[in-house]
Amino acid sequence: MNAQALTAAAAHTFADPEQRLDALAELSQRLLAAARARGATQAEVSCSEDAGLSVNVRMGEVETVESTRDRGIGVTVYFGQRKGSASTADLREDSLESTVEQACAIARYTEDDPAAGLADAALMAREERDFDTWHPWLIDADRAIELALACESAGRGFDARIENSDGTSIGTGASIGVYANSHGFIGRERSTQHSLSCALIAGRGDQMQRDGWYTLGLAPDDMESAAAVGRKAAERTVSRLAPRQLATGDYPVLFAAESARSLIGHLISAVSGGNLYRRTSFLVDSVGQTLFPEWFSIRETPFLMRGLRSTAYDAEGVATRESSLVEGGVLQRYVLGSYSARKLGLSTTGNAGGVHNLHVAANAGDFDALVKQMGRGLLVTELMGQGVNGVTGDYSRGAAGFWVEGGEIQYPVDGITIAGNLRRMFAGIEAVGSDVDPRSHIRTGSILLGKMTVAGE
């Protein structure tokens, strides 16, 4: 790469991330000192910087090229159990002083909240760890455009029935961040993430179908090639041509891996602190209950090398730990930060800010094996709408996919709705495949349910 291209590439990353982390760490200490000087009994500071490049092309033409650089500084203070927060993106001294003052002013006029405050000092992470999450992509805009065009071209040239495109996008980003609090904790993290996506349109008129594919990774080498993404997008698009409807009935349903992770997402939402203490979850008071078949397990693995959500500490500085969420079909714990834990009379699980790399254990073979195991039923490859009632667990979503007969995919289907109740759906899981989709921090293969209501014709 020549010097000019390297300069252009460096514009969407950090020339010296360690130096920037040092600067943010020093800034965090100044802000904590300013909060203490104003009488705050506790305080925490989050500082982040992000840089990125995104390119969009469509039908062989460049639509957008965008280089971004963002910064965020958040200050939270506690006066006893009164809390105030303020934020800025301005590093000028007067702006920083004003941010601290605004947070303190808010705290002085709020009511006491018994659950407010930093996480317990004894729970803070004690060591920094590297999870191999820093892999900048030194790609300039010209090369990004070239790859995006090659991806779209591979898709459009795959089949003559593909006559249009919904666009191809490349994105690359780098993030650095520091979290510090008045317990003396200072955490430093850096990560990168890159993606390439392609969406195509096949057919004409009211027979048109759209689908696509994408690849994602923390390192460029983790991604599929541009040609492979284009071809996969094309294969998926033409496979949806001439869809049929289904007769309404109860059928086995196989969620393809990219759709299956949404089922685990509904579980996480239902066992997360905010929904529990507000009692807006169908899984209130459910720890220790059998929710899944006895072979089913989910484990949180925050120390996974090059994991999408790997970290040694959560958003409050609490040390993360590897643990089971579901074991032997039984819910082992909730997903809590310190605030929700206090509201529930429990202890934080180190999940302030969310979960870290969930792994759903497989009990079956690959995707083809699951299709054969189902024999006859509906394969779901796309879900639409937000028809999930978190209070009751009732589930109803639009879907598209394929009808399976004799253990083989027969034809595409769309215009259908699948419905059930999440408690019964969890209990009715018959198999989890080994075909893990690596593009999410929820790592699961395809999931086969014994029966759901499918509303069609």
TADAGI-V940206 format. One record per backbone hydrogen bond with DSSP energy under -1.0 kcal/mol. CO is the residue of the C=O (numbers start at 1). NH is the residue of the N-H. E is the energy in kcal/mol with one decimal. If there is no record, write none. Layout:
# TADAGI-V940206
co | nh | e
CO | NH | E
CO | NH | E
This chain:
# TADAGI-V940206
co | nh | e
2 | 6 | -2.5
3 | 7 | -2.1
4 | 8 | -2.0
5 | 9 | -2.6
6 | 10 | -2.6
9 | 12 | -1.6
10 | 13 | -1.6
16 | 20 | -1.8
17 | 21 | -2.6
18 | 22 | -2.4
19 | 23 | -2.1
20 | 24 | -2.5
21 | 25 | -2.5
22 | 26 | -2.3
23 | 27 | -2.2
24 | 28 | -2.5
25 | 29 | -1.7
26 | 30 | -1.7
27 | 31 | -2.2
28 | 32 | -2.2
29 | 33 | -2.2
30 | 34 | -2.1
31 | 35 | -2.0
32 | 36 | -2.4
33 | 37 | -2.3
35 | 40 | -2.1
36 | 39 | -1.9
42 | 78 | -2.6
43 | 182 | -2.3
44 | 76 | -2.6
45 | 180 | -2.5
46 | 74 | -2.9
47 | 178 | -2.8
48 | 72 | -2.3
49 | 176 | -2.5
50 | 70 | -2.7
51 | 174 | -2.8
52 | 68 | -2.8
53 | 172 | -2.3
54 | 66 | -3.0
55 | 170 | -2.3
56 | 63 | -2.9
56 | 64 | -1.7
57 | 168 | -2.7
58 | 61 | -1.6
61 | 58 | -2.9
64 | 56 | -2.6
66 | 54 | -2.8
68 | 52 | -2.2
70 | 50 | -2.5
72 | 48 | -2.5
73 | 88 | -2.2
74 | 46 | -2.3
75 | 86 | -2.2
76 | 44 | -2.5
77 | 84 | -2.2
78 | 41 | -2.2
78 | 42 | -1.5
79 | 82 | -1.3
81 | 113 | -2.5
82 | 79 | -2.6
84 | 77 | -2.8
86 | 75 | -3.0
88 | 73 | -2.3
92 | 96 | -2.3
93 | 97 | -2.5
94 | 98 | -2.0
95 | 99 | -2.1
96 | 100 | -2.0
97 | 101 | -2.2
98 | 102 | -2.6
99 | 103 | -2.2
100 | 104 | -2.2
101 | 105 | -2.6
102 | 106 | -2.3
103 | 107 | -2.1
104 | 108 | -2.1
107 | 110 | -1.1
113 | 116 | -2.3
120 | 123 | -1.6
121 | 124 | -1.5
123 | 319 | -2.6
131 | 306 | -3.7
133 | 192 | -2.0
137 | 139 | -2.3
140 | 144 | -2.3
141 | 145 | -2.5
142 | 146 | -2.1
143 | 147 | -2.3
144 | 148 | -2.4
145 | 149 | -2.7
146 | 150 | -2.0
147 | 151 | -2.3
148 | 152 | -2.4
149 | 153 | -2.6
150 | 154 | -2.2
151 | 155 | -1.7
152 | 156 | -3.0
153 | 157 | -2.1
155 | 158 | -1.2
159 | 162 | -2.0
161 | 163 | -1.0
161 | 203 | -2.4
164 | 201 | -2.3
167 | 199 | -2.2
168 | 57 | -2.6
169 | 197 | -2.6
170 | 55 | -2.5
171 | 195 | -2.8
172 | 53 | -2.5
173 | 193 | -2.2
174 | 51 | -2.4
175 | 191 | -2.6
176 | 49 | -2.4
177 | 189 | -2.6
178 | 47 | -2.8
179 | 187 | -3.3
180 | 45 | -3.1
181 | 184 | -1.8
185 | 181 | -1.9
187 | 179 | -2.2
189 | 177 | -2.7
191 | 175 | -3.1
193 | 173 | -2.2
194 | 217 | -2.2
195 | 171 | -2.3
196 | 215 | -2.5
197 | 169 | -2.3
198 | 213 | -2.1
199 | 166 | -2.6
200 | 211 | -1.7
201 | 164 | -1.7
202 | 209 | -2.4
204 | 207 | -2.1
205 | 208 | -1.4
209 | 202 | -2.7
211 | 200 | -2.8
213 | 198 | -2.6
215 | 196 | -2.1
217 | 194 | -2.9
219 | 222 | -1.7
220 | 223 | -1.5
225 | 229 | -2.2
226 | 230 | -2.2
227 | 231 | -2.5
228 | 232 | -2.5
229 | 233 | -2.4
230 | 234 | -2.1
231 | 235 | -2.8
232 | 236 | -2.3
233 | 237 | -1.9
234 | 238 | -2.6
235 | 239 | -1.6
237 | 240 | -1.3
238 | 241 | -1.4
244 | 414 | -1.4
246 | 457 | -3.4
249 | 454 | -3.4
251 | 452 | -2.3
252 | 378 | -2.5
253 | 449 | -3.1
254 | 380 | -2.9
255 | 447 | -2.0
256 | 259 | -1.9
256 | 260 | -2.7
257 | 261 | -1.4
259 | 262 | -1.4
260 | 263 | -1.3
260 | 264 | -1.0
261 | 265 | -2.0
262 | 266 | -1.9
263 | 267 | -1.5
264 | 268 | -2.4
265 | 269 | -2.3
266 | 270 | -2.0
267 | 271 | -1.6
269 | 272 | -1.0
271 | 335 | -2.6
272 | 276 | -1.6
273 | 277 | -2.9
274 | 278 | -1.3
275 | 280 | -2.7
283 | 286 | -1.0
286 | 289 | -2.3
289 | 331 | -2.3
293 | 296 | -1.9
296 | 329 | -2.3
297 | 361 | -1.8
298 | 325 | -2.8
298 | 326 | -1.8
299 | 359 | -2.9
300 | 323 | -1.4
301 | 304 | -1.3
302 | 311 | -1.7
304 | 307 | -1.8
307 | 310 | -1.1
312 | 320 | -1.8
314 | 317 | -2.0
317 | 125 | -2.6
318 | 314 | -2.2
323 | 300 | -3.1
325 | 332 | -3.0
326 | 298 | -2.2
327 | 330 | -2.0
329 | 291 | -2.3
329 | 292 | -2.2
330 | 327 | -2.2
331 | 288 | -3.1
335 | 273 | -2.1
336 | 349 | -1.4
336 | 351 | -2.1
337 | 341 | -2.0
338 | 342 | -2.3
339 | 343 | -2.1
340 | 344 | -1.5
341 | 346 | -3.3
351 | 354 | -2.7
352 | 315 | -2.4
357 | 301 | -2.9
358 | 443 | -3.2
359 | 299 | -2.3
365 | 434 | -2.3
366 | 370 | -1.9
367 | 371 | -2.3
368 | 372 | -2.1
369 | 373 | -2.4
370 | 374 | -2.6
371 | 375 | -1.9
374 | 376 | -2.5
375 | 407 | -3.0
377 | 404 | -3.0
378 | 254 | -3.1
379 | 402 | -2.4
380 | 256 | -2.6
382 | 400 | -1.9
384 | 398 | -1.5
386 | 388 | -2.4
387 | 396 | -3.0
389 | 393 | -3.0
390 | 282 | -1.5
393 | 422 | -3.3
394 | 389 | -2.8
395 | 420 | -2.4
397 | 418 | -2.7
398 | 384 | -2.8
399 | 416 | -1.2
400 | 381 | -2.1
400 | 382 | -1.8
401 | 413 | -2.4
402 | 379 | -3.2
403 | 410 | -3.2
404 | 377 | -2.0
405 | 408 | -1.4
408 | 405 | -2.4
411 | 403 | -2.9
412 | 244 | -2.5
413 | 401 | -2.5
416 | 399 | -2.3
417 | 455 | -3.4
418 | 397 | -2.2
419 | 453 | -2.0
420 | 395 | -3.0
421 | 425 | -2.9
422 | 426 | -3.1
423 | 427 | -2.1
424 | 428 | -1.6
426 | 429 | -1.3
428 | 450 | -2.2
431 | 448 | -2.7
432 | 363 | -2.0
432 | 364 | -1.4
434 | 436 | -2.0
441 | 358 | -1.9
443 | 360 | -2.6
444 | 437 | -1.8
446 | 433 | -3.2
447 | 255 | -3.1
448 | 430 | -3.3
448 | 431 | -1.3
449 | 253 | -1.8
452 | 251 | -2.4
453 | 419 | -2.7
454 | 249 | -2.3
455 | 417 | -1.9
